[in-house]
Amino acid sequence: MLYYLLYSLRDVISPLNVFRYITFRTAIAVITAMAITFLLAPETIRFLKRIGKTQQIRDDGPKTHFSKAGTPTMGGILIIISILVSVLLWGNLANKYVWIMIVSTFCFGAIGFLDDYLKVSKRNPKGLRGKYKFGLQIIVALTIGLIQYFDSSDPYRTMLIIPFFKKWLFDLGVFYIPFTAVVVAGSANAVNLTDGIDGLAIGLVGIAVFATGLLVYISGHAGLAQYLQVIYITGIGELTVFCGAMLGAALGFLWYNTYPAEVFMGDVGSLGLGGALGTLATITRHEIVLLVVGGLFVVETLSVILQVASFKLTGKRIFKMAPIHHHFELKGWPEPKTVIRFWIVGIMLALLSLATIKLR
């Protein structure tokens, strides 16, 4: 909104012409999202404490987590608000991809909000029943797939791109719709599973979205895309502003979520962010890159799958506890050390994802 207002005055105040540049608006989006979080967080945390929206701690988890009882949850509302407001202020709202991202983030955040509400208000640790929770995610993800599939203006709308090679494109046809659903819903749940200790998930999201934002900018810049032999998609560059808003929201929330956390994001934050990452990957055709840059989200998810499968088949557990970050805690790693080490691996994976550009 402010983008339209300020840019329309460029003929009167020439410096305002700077708003035409995506890079400038991305930087402003980062700052705006952080500022909104810093502005709203203190009162939001006090409000959540006052109304009793606090986290329930698992009895089978690390004993050090018992001290977290009473910490307010549902702080992800801050993340969703700061992202959407920042994008509405500085994004080009005539861009269809921006609206797909807005709808996806809001819908997945709403599903998470409903799950959180049932957990903390009804004191039901399971929250929304799994079939309803996952069913709603699939409906939203399939809708995103359908929107992209019927977008005739995008010549690559059904293509699966192998990022390590120049011209490896696979046309999935109508199967791109369920493929999109798997990627988006899978990403949402992967981030949700990773959100188990202070600062872990939000830090990894910030790292992933920073690397993804660079790839999105390149894919949306005709000159850079041609030079680096990356698929160019018209209008996709505007999503760099969205990535900036996500990064700013992640950094702002990390200020309050780092150890010892003053607030937890809850499912409203983890599902919203995970759904946004998955949607971003499908729109920009970086689904395989998401497996790399979000490698730790994949590992966390696989650890749960393997743990459950092993226990059901053999009666034995592979890990001391799943997701795998709890395994390392139970092995004696202090929580802050676990988080920092996971962040380091996340940074390495982000660099590897960027290296795929040169491998082409």
Summary of the structure (lengths in Angstrom):
residues: 360
radius of gyration: 20.3
end to end distance: 38.3
largest distance: 73.6
contacts: 1313
relative contact order: 0.16
helix: 72%
strand: 2%
